């Protein structure tokens, strides 16, 4: 259903247009073209204001780039090559509803993970989140970009935990998805027990998928409902180590297939040391040298009902699987403690991305594949690193099972010093070749940034033409982040 909140003479936009210090909206990444400096920033108060801004932008042909997160923007999602104004929704901090019975929360774009976590904690709930996100990272920005969470067996499709949503087309038309689309208003739905938890609808559509991964060029979310989980009563996180990922991967499949355990991910020793040294201020070199080449975290938890019995039973089952694969679970490996790693993974890392803590910046190359194919891609990235005179042991590797381990997020991290032009040039050349080699080996760049952006759309010209058609329907006047992906 579509709704229109702006009527003739109803309300003029009460927005602030600023032309002062716009440095907080720049892309902080030496490897990316910075785009055109924004002309200013608009801060709409509510949906009515937002619709009025969109109406004026359509009438005058003014480009807008939506922003929901505060702090440094490193990926390039807000970089725009055309004259534009920033549309800043980071001040929309409403946590409109927390429903424990249905395990769902309704939030606005500016809500961050620390803010949502605090609201859920008071109700005995927890949200699955990306690995140690920045404290100023918008939850909506993260889930719309399909950033993977560390809790794969609670994810049923790539957009989980997104449920219903409300968004505005580039035209300013308001649209609600999932069970939030009706019948009836949100208030009428709640009177009969509706919780806006379903993502599909109206009918057989799921329009929020069009906004997913679009980096603000298809529409603007005004709220979403996000699925939450009950907070564990007790937990028993464990670590497993191995010289190669091949020794850990069959174990992860055997645990994930029957939905055993909770949080699960794999890091090589470099990535683990990057994370813990940045967040817990541990010594990078000593921690890294104390670890095996690859580490797997496997959390085991009990909830409201029979928590001790659940943990005991699952611990026994998972331990048996570890033994079958010649592995051993323990509460620590070297200087790394399982509980500390889990705590760091499920909390924000502060204002600065933890990947940038070692040398000032970090090249991240990420894509989707399946877990069993990841060793091939690791070898590809190591061979490419050697070609570019980069020590392959300095490359961080993060393997995150997704959608109950039906897929896997792979991320390669290469820290570098942005003040050294030689290193910046070296990383730029490495990135260009690495994404080509990875794509040729079958990597799927579902969230294309940097050198992967053009490559991802060039791989399927027919699909790109279809995306352009969708853009013309959702944003016919090209006012939302124009030029993104070449649209």
C-alpha positions as CSV (number, residue, x, y, z in Angstrom):
1,X,0.0,0.0,0.0
2,X,1.2,3.5,-0.6
3,X,0.5,6.4,1.7
4,X,1.1,10.1,1.1
5,X,1.7,12.3,4.1
6,X,2.3,15.6,2.3
7,X,-0.8,17.3,1.1
8,X,-1.2,20.7,-0.6
9,X,-0.7,23.4,2.0
10,X,-0.4,20.9,4.9
11,X,3.1,21.6,6.0
12,X,6.3,23.1,4.7
13,X,9.6,21.3,5.5
14,X,11.2,22.5,8.8
15,X,14.8,21.5,7.8
16,X,18.2,22.8,8.5
17,X,20.4,23.4,5.4
18,X,24.0,23.7,6.4
19,X,27.1,24.7,4.4
20,X,29.6,24.7,7.2
21,X,32.0,21.9,8.1
22,X,31.1,18.9,5.9
23,X,34.2,16.9,6.6
24,X,32.1,14.3,8.5
25,X,30.4,13.4,5.3
26,X,33.5,12.7,3.2
27,X,34.7,9.3,2.3
28,X,37.8,8.5,4.4
29,X,39.5,6.0,2.1
30,X,42.7,6.8,0.2
31,X,42.0,4.1,-2.4
32,X,38.7,5.6,-3.5
33,X,37.9,8.5,-5.7
34,X,36.3,11.0,-3.3
35,X,33.5,12.3,-5.6
36,X,32.1,15.8,-5.6
37,X,32.0,17.7,-2.3
38,X,28.4,18.0,-1.0
39,X,26.8,21.5,-1.3
40,X,25.3,21.1,2.2
41,X,23.3,18.9,4.5
42,X,19.6,18.7,5.1
43,X,18.3,17.4,8.5
44,X,14.6,16.6,8.1
45,X,12.6,16.3,11.4
46,X,10.1,13.6,10.3
47,X,8.6,11.8,7.4
48,X,6.5,14.8,6.4
49,X,9.6,16.9,6.2
50,X,11.3,14.2,4.3
51,X,8.6,14.0,1.7
52,X,8.6,17.8,1.3
53,X,12.4,17.6,0.7
54,X,11.9,14.9,-1.9
55,X,9.1,16.9,-3.6
56,X,11.4,19.9,-3.9
57,X,14.3,17.8,-5.1
58,X,12.2,16.3,-7.8
59,X,10.9,19.7,-8.9
60,X,14.3,21.3,-9.1
61,X,16.4,18.2,-10.0
62,X,18.5,18.4,-6.9
63,X,20.5,15.2,-6.0
64,X,20.3,13.8,-2.5
65,X,22.6,11.3,-0.8
66,X,21.0,9.6,2.2
67,X,23.2,9.1,5.3
68,X,22.2,7.3,8.6
69,X,25.6,6.5,10.3
70,X,27.8,9.1,12.0
71,X,31.6,9.1,11.9
72,X,34.0,8.1,9.2
73,X,32.6,6.6,6.0
74,X,35.3,4.3,4.6
75,X,33.6,2.1,2.0
76,X,32.5,4.8,-0.4
77,X,28.7,4.3,-0.3
78,X,28.1,8.1,0.2
79,X,30.6,9.2,-2.4
80,X,28.8,10.9,-5.3
81,X,30.3,12.1,-8.6
82,X,27.5,14.6,-9.2
83,X,26.5,17.9,-7.4
84,X,24.5,16.8,-4.4
85,X,23.2,17.5,-0.9
86,X,23.6,15.1,2.1
87,X,20.2,14.0,3.5
88,X,21.2,13.2,7.1
89,X,18.8,10.9,9.1
90,X,21.3,10.0,11.8
91,X,19.3,12.1,14.2
92,X,16.3,9.9,13.9
93,X,16.8,8.0,17.1
94,X,13.4,6.6,17.7
95,X,13.1,3.0,19.1
96,X,9.4,3.0,18.4
97,X,8.5,-0.4,19.8
98,X,10.2,-3.3,21.6
99,X,8.0,-6.4,21.6
100,X,9.4,-9.3,23.7
101,X,6.6,-11.7,23.0
102,X,7.2,-11.5,19.3
103,X,10.9,-10.8,19.6
104,X,10.9,-7.7,17.4
105,X,11.8,-4.1,17.7
106,X,10.8,-1.1,15.5
107,X,13.6,1.4,14.9
108,X,14.4,4.6,13.0
109,X,17.5,5.1,10.7
110,X,19.8,6.8,13.3
111,X,19.6,4.1,15.9
112,X,23.0,2.5,16.5
113,X,23.9,-1.0,17.8
114,X,24.8,0.2,21.3
115,X,21.4,2.1,21.5
116,X,19.4,-0.9,20.3
117,X,21.3,-3.3,22.4
118,X,20.6,-1.3,25.6
119,X,16.9,-1.1,24.8
120,X,16.7,-4.9,24.1
121,X,18.8,-5.8,27.2
122,X,16.2,-4.2,29.5
123,X,13.6,-6.7,28.0
124,X,15.9,-9.7,28.2
125,X,16.7,-9.7,24.4
126,X,19.7,-9.4,22.2
127,X,20.2,-8.5,18.5
128,X,22.5,-10.4,16.1
129,X,25.1,-7.9,14.8
130,X,28.1,-7.7,12.6
131,X,31.5,-8.5,14.0
132,X,32.3,-5.6,16.4
133,X,30.6,-2.7,14.5
134,X,31.6,0.9,15.0
135,X,29.6,2.6,17.9
136,X,28.1,5.1,15.5
137,X,27.1,2.6,12.9
138,X,23.4,2.7,12.0
139,X,21.6,-0.6,12.5
140,X,19.5,0.1,9.4
141,X,22.5,1.0,7.3
142,X,24.2,-2.3,8.3
143,X,21.2,-4.6,7.7
144,X,20.3,-3.0,4.4
145,X,23.9,-3.5,3.3
146,X,23.6,-7.1,4.3
147,X,26.5,-7.0,6.7
148,X,26.8,-10.5,8.1
149,X,26.1,-11.3,11.7
150,X,28.1,-13.7,13.8
151,X,25.0,-15.8,14.6
152,X,24.4,-17.9,11.4
153,X,21.9,-20.4,12.7
154,X,19.4,-17.6,13.5
155,X,19.5,-16.3,9.9
156,X,16.9,-17.6,7.5
157,X,17.7,-15.5,4.5
158,X,20.3,-12.9,3.5
159,X,18.1,-10.0,4.7
160,X,17.5,-11.4,8.2
161,X,17.0,-9.8,10.7
162,X,15.0,-7.3,8.7
163,X,11.2,-7.8,9.0
164,X,8.7,-5.2,7.9
165,X,9.7,-1.7,6.8
166,X,8.5,1.7,5.7
167,X,10.3,3.6,3.0
168,X,9.9,6.4,0.5
169,X,10.5,6.1,-3.2
170,X,12.5,8.7,-4.9
171,X,9.2,10.3,-5.9
172,X,8.3,10.8,-2.2
173,X,5.6,8.1,-2.2
174,X,5.4,6.3,1.1
175,X,5.3,2.5,1.0
176,X,5.1,-0.2,3.7
177,X,6.4,-3.7,3.3
178,X,5.7,-7.0,5.0
179,X,2.9,-7.3,7.5
180,X,3.3,-3.6,8.1
181,X,1.7,-3.0,4.8
182,X,-1.7,-3.9,6.1
183,X,-4.6,-4.4,6.2
184,X,-5.2,-1.4,8.4
185,X,-3.0,1.1,10.1
186,X,-0.1,0.0,12.4
187,X,-2.2,0.9,15.4
188,X,-5.1,-1.2,14.2
189,X,-2.8,-4.1,13.6
190,X,-1.4,-3.9,17.1
191,X,-4.8,-4.0,18.6
192,X,-5.3,-7.4,17.2
193,X,-1.8,-8.6,18.1
194,X,0.0,-7.7,14.9
195,X,3.8,-7.1,15.4
196,X,4.9,-6.2,11.9
197,X,7.3,-9.2,12.0
198,X,6.7,-10.7,8.5
199,X,9.0,-9.4,5.8
200,X,6.9,-10.6,2.8
201,X,4.1,-8.5,1.4
202,X,1.9,-6.8,0.4
203,X,0.9,-9.9,-1.6
204,X,3.9,-11.9,-2.8
205,X,6.2,-8.9,-3.1
206,X,9.2,-8.0,-0.9
207,X,10.2,-4.5,-2.0
208,X,12.7,-4.0,0.7
209,X,15.0,-6.3,-1.3
210,X,15.2,-3.6,-3.9
211,X,16.6,-1.2,-1.3
212,X,19.0,-3.9,0.1
213,X,22.5,-3.3,-1.1
214,X,21.5,-0.3,-3.1
215,X,23.5,2.2,-1.1
216,X,20.6,4.7,-0.9
217,X,20.0,5.0,-4.7
218,X,16.6,3.3,-4.7
219,X,14.7,4.7,-1.7
220,X,14.9,5.9,1.8
221,X,13.9,3.8,4.9
222,X,12.0,5.7,7.6
223,X,11.7,2.6,9.9
224,X,12.2,-1.1,10.0
225,X,11.2,-3.8,12.4
226,X,14.1,-6.0,13.3
227,X,14.0,-9.5,14.6
228,X,15.6,-10.0,18.0
229,X,16.5,-13.1,20.1
230,X,16.2,-14.0,23.7
231,X,19.3,-13.2,25.7
232,X,21.2,-16.3,26.7
233,X,21.0,-17.2,30.4
234,X,24.3,-19.0,30.4
235,X,27.0,-19.4,27.8
236,X,30.0,-21.6,27.2
237,X,32.1,-20.2,24.3
238,X,34.9,-22.4,23.0
239,X,37.8,-22.1,20.7
240,X,39.3,-24.6,18.2
241,X,42.6,-24.1,16.4
242,X,44.2,-25.6,13.3
243,X,47.0,-25.0,10.9
244,X,44.7,-24.8,7.9
245,X,41.0,-23.8,7.4
246,X,40.4,-27.2,5.7
247,X,40.7,-28.9,9.1
248,X,38.0,-26.7,10.7
249,X,35.5,-26.5,7.8
250,X,34.0,-30.0,8.1
251,X,33.5,-29.5,11.8
252,X,31.6,-26.2,11.2
253,X,29.3,-28.0,8.7
254,X,28.6,-30.8,11.1
255,X,27.7,-28.4,13.9
256,X,25.7,-26.0,11.8
257,X,23.7,-28.6,9.9
258,X,21.6,-29.7,13.0
259,X,21.5,-26.1,14.3
260,X,23.8,-26.8,17.2
261,X,25.5,-24.0,19.1
262,X,25.0,-20.2,18.6
263,X,27.6,-17.7,17.4
264,X,30.2,-19.1,15.1
265,X,33.0,-17.7,12.9
266,X,36.6,-18.3,11.8
267,X,39.6,-15.9,11.9
268,X,43.1,-16.4,10.9
269,X,45.7,-15.4,13.5
270,X,46.3,-12.0,11.8
271,X,42.6,-11.1,11.9
272,X,42.2,-12.3,15.5
273,X,45.2,-10.2,16.5
274,X,43.8,-7.1,14.6
275,X,40.5,-7.4,16.3
276,X,41.7,-8.0,19.9
277,X,44.6,-5.5,19.8
278,X,42.3,-2.7,18.5
279,X,39.5,-3.3,21.0
280,X,41.1,-4.8,24.1
281,X,44.5,-3.1,23.6
282,X,46.4,-6.5,23.6
283,X,49.8,-6.6,22.0
284,X,49.4,-7.5,18.4
285,X,52.6,-9.3,17.8
286,X,52.6,-11.4,21.0
287,X,48.9,-12.4,20.6
288,X,49.4,-13.3,17.0
289,X,52.4,-15.4,17.6
290,X,50.6,-17.3,20.4
291,X,47.8,-18.5,18.1
292,X,47.5,-21.3,15.5
293,X,47.1,-20.2,11.9
294,X,43.3,-20.4,12.1
295,X,40.9,-20.1,15.0
296,X,37.2,-21.0,15.2
297,X,34.9,-19.6,17.8
298,X,31.9,-21.8,18.7
299,X,29.5,-20.4,21.3
300,X,27.1,-22.7,23.2
301,X,24.2,-21.2,25.1
302,X,21.2,-21.9,27.3
303,X,18.1,-19.7,27.4
304,X,15.0,-19.4,29.6
305,X,14.0,-23.1,29.6
306,X,16.4,-25.7,31.1
307,X,19.5,-23.6,30.2
308,X,22.0,-25.8,32.1
309,X,20.7,-29.0,30.5
310,X,20.7,-27.5,27.1
311,X,24.4,-26.3,27.4
312,X,25.5,-29.7,28.8
313,X,23.8,-31.7,26.0
314,X,25.0,-29.4,23.2
315,X,28.5,-29.2,24.6
316,X,28.7,-33.0,24.7
317,X,27.4,-33.3,21.1
318,X,29.7,-30.6,19.7
319,X,32.7,-32.0,21.6
320,X,32.1,-35.4,20.0
321,X,32.0,-33.8,16.5
322,X,35.3,-32.0,17.3
323,X,36.9,-35.3,18.3
324,X,35.7,-37.0,15.2
325,X,37.5,-34.3,13.1
326,X,40.7,-34.5,15.2
327,X,40.0,-31.2,16.9
328,X,39.7,-30.1,20.6
329,X,37.6,-27.4,22.1
330,X,39.0,-25.2,24.8
331,X,38.2,-22.0,26.7
332,X,41.4,-20.4,25.4
333,X,44.1,-20.7,22.7
334,X,47.4,-19.1,23.4
335,X,46.7,-15.6,24.7
336,X,43.2,-15.6,23.3
337,X,40.3,-16.3,25.6
338,X,37.0,-17.5,24.1
339,X,34.8,-15.4,26.4
340,X,36.8,-12.3,25.6
341,X,36.6,-12.9,21.8
342,X,32.8,-13.4,22.1
343,X,32.3,-10.3,24.2
344,X,34.3,-8.2,21.7
345,X,32.5,-9.7,18.7
346,X,29.1,-8.8,20.2
347,X,29.8,-5.2,21.2
348,X,30.8,-2.1,19.4
349,X,34.5,-1.4,18.8
350,X,34.3,2.3,19.5
351,X,34.3,5.2,17.0
352,X,37.1,3.8,14.9
353,X,36.7,0.6,12.8
354,X,38.9,-2.1,14.5
355,X,40.4,-3.0,11.1
356,X,42.1,0.4,11.0
357,X,43.7,0.2,14.4
358,X,47.1,-1.4,13.5
359,X,48.4,0.9,10.8
360,X,45.8,3.7,10.3
361,X,43.8,2.1,7.5
362,X,42.9,-1.2,6.0
363,X,41.9,-2.5,2.6
364,X,38.9,-4.9,2.9
365,X,37.9,-7.1,0.1
366,X,34.7,-9.1,0.8
367,X,32.4,-11.4,-1.2
368,X,30.1,-14.4,-0.8
369,X,30.8,-18.1,-1.6
370,X,30.3,-21.3,0.3
371,X,32.5,-22.3,3.2
372,X,33.9,-25.4,1.5
373,X,35.3,-23.2,-1.3
374,X,37.1,-20.7,0.8
375,X,40.5,-22.4,0.8
376,X,40.7,-21.8,-2.9
377,X,40.1,-18.1,-2.5
378,X,42.6,-17.8,0.3
379,X,45.3,-19.3,-2.0
380,X,44.3,-16.9,-4.7
381,X,44.7,-13.9,-2.5
382,X,48.0,-15.1,-1.1
383,X,49.4,-15.6,-4.6
384,X,48.2,-12.2,-5.7
385,X,49.8,-10.7,-2.6
386,X,53.2,-12.2,-3.4
387,X,52.9,-10.8,-7.0
388,X,52.5,-7.3,-5.5
389,X,55.4,-7.8,-3.0
390,X,53.0,-8.0,0.0
391,X,53.7,-10.5,2.7
392,X,50.8,-12.9,2.6
393,X,51.0,-13.6,6.4
394,X,50.0,-10.0,6.9
395,X,46.6,-10.6,5.3
396,X,43.7,-11.0,7.8
397,X,41.1,-13.6,6.9
398,X,37.5,-13.6,8.3
399,X,35.2,-16.4,7.4
400,X,31.6,-15.9,8.5
401,X,29.0,-18.7,7.8
402,X,25.7,-17.1,6.7
403,X,22.1,-18.3,6.4
404,X,22.6,-21.4,8.6
405,X,25.9,-22.1,6.7
406,X,24.3,-22.2,3.3
407,X,26.7,-19.4,2.3
408,X,29.8,-17.8,3.6
409,X,31.0,-14.2,3.9
410,X,34.7,-14.0,3.1
411,X,36.7,-10.9,4.0
412,X,40.4,-10.3,3.4
413,X,42.0,-7.4,5.4
414,X,45.3,-5.7,4.5
415,X,46.3,-3.0,7.0
416,X,48.4,-0.2,5.5
417,X,49.7,3.3,6.3
418,X,47.6,5.9,4.5
419,X,50.3,8.6,4.9
420,X,52.7,6.6,2.7
421,X,51.9,7.2,-1.0
422,X,53.9,4.1,-2.0
423,X,51.7,1.8,0.2
424,X,48.5,3.5,-1.0
425,X,49.6,2.9,-4.7
426,X,50.6,-0.7,-3.9
427,X,47.2,-1.4,-2.3
428,X,45.3,0.2,-5.1
429,X,47.1,-2.0,-7.7
430,X,46.7,-5.1,-5.5
431,X,42.9,-4.5,-5.1
432,X,42.3,-4.1,-8.8
433,X,44.0,-7.4,-9.6
434,X,42.7,-9.3,-6.6
435,X,39.0,-8.7,-7.3
436,X,39.6,-9.8,-11.0
437,X,41.3,-13.0,-9.8
438,X,38.7,-13.7,-7.2
439,X,35.8,-13.1,-9.6
440,X,37.4,-15.4,-12.1
441,X,37.6,-18.1,-9.4
442,X,33.9,-17.7,-8.7
443,X,33.6,-15.0,-5.9
444,X,30.2,-13.3,-5.8
445,X,30.5,-9.6,-5.0
446,X,27.0,-9.1,-3.7
447,X,28.0,-5.8,-1.9
448,X,30.3,-4.2,-4.5
449,X,32.6,-1.4,-3.3
450,X,35.8,0.0,-4.6
451,X,37.4,-1.9,-7.5
452,X,34.7,-4.6,-7.3
453,X,31.9,-2.1,-8.1
454,X,32.3,-1.9,-11.9
455,X,33.4,-5.5,-12.2
456,X,30.2,-6.8,-10.5
457,X,27.9,-5.1,-12.9
458,X,30.0,-5.8,-16.0
459,X,29.8,-9.5,-15.3
460,X,26.0,-9.5,-16.1
461,X,25.0,-6.8,-18.6
462,X,21.5,-8.1,-18.9
463,X,20.9,-7.8,-15.1
464,X,22.4,-4.3,-15.1
465,X,19.8,-3.2,-17.7
466,X,17.1,-4.6,-15.5
467,X,18.5,-2.7,-12.5
468,X,18.4,0.5,-14.5
469,X,14.7,-0.2,-15.2
470,X,14.0,-0.6,-11.5
471,X,15.8,2.6,-10.8
472,X,13.6,4.4,-13.3
473,X,10.5,3.1,-11.5
474,X,11.6,3.9,-7.9
475,X,13.5,7.1,-8.7
476,X,12.5,8.3,-12.1
477,X,14.2,11.7,-11.8
478,X,17.5,10.3,-10.5
479,X,17.6,12.3,-7.3
480,X,18.9,9.6,-5.0
481,X,22.6,9.1,-5.0
482,X,22.8,9.5,-8.8
483,X,25.7,7.7,-10.5
484,X,25.9,5.0,-8.0
485,X,26.8,1.7,-9.8
486,X,26.5,3.8,-13.0
487,X,22.8,4.3,-12.6
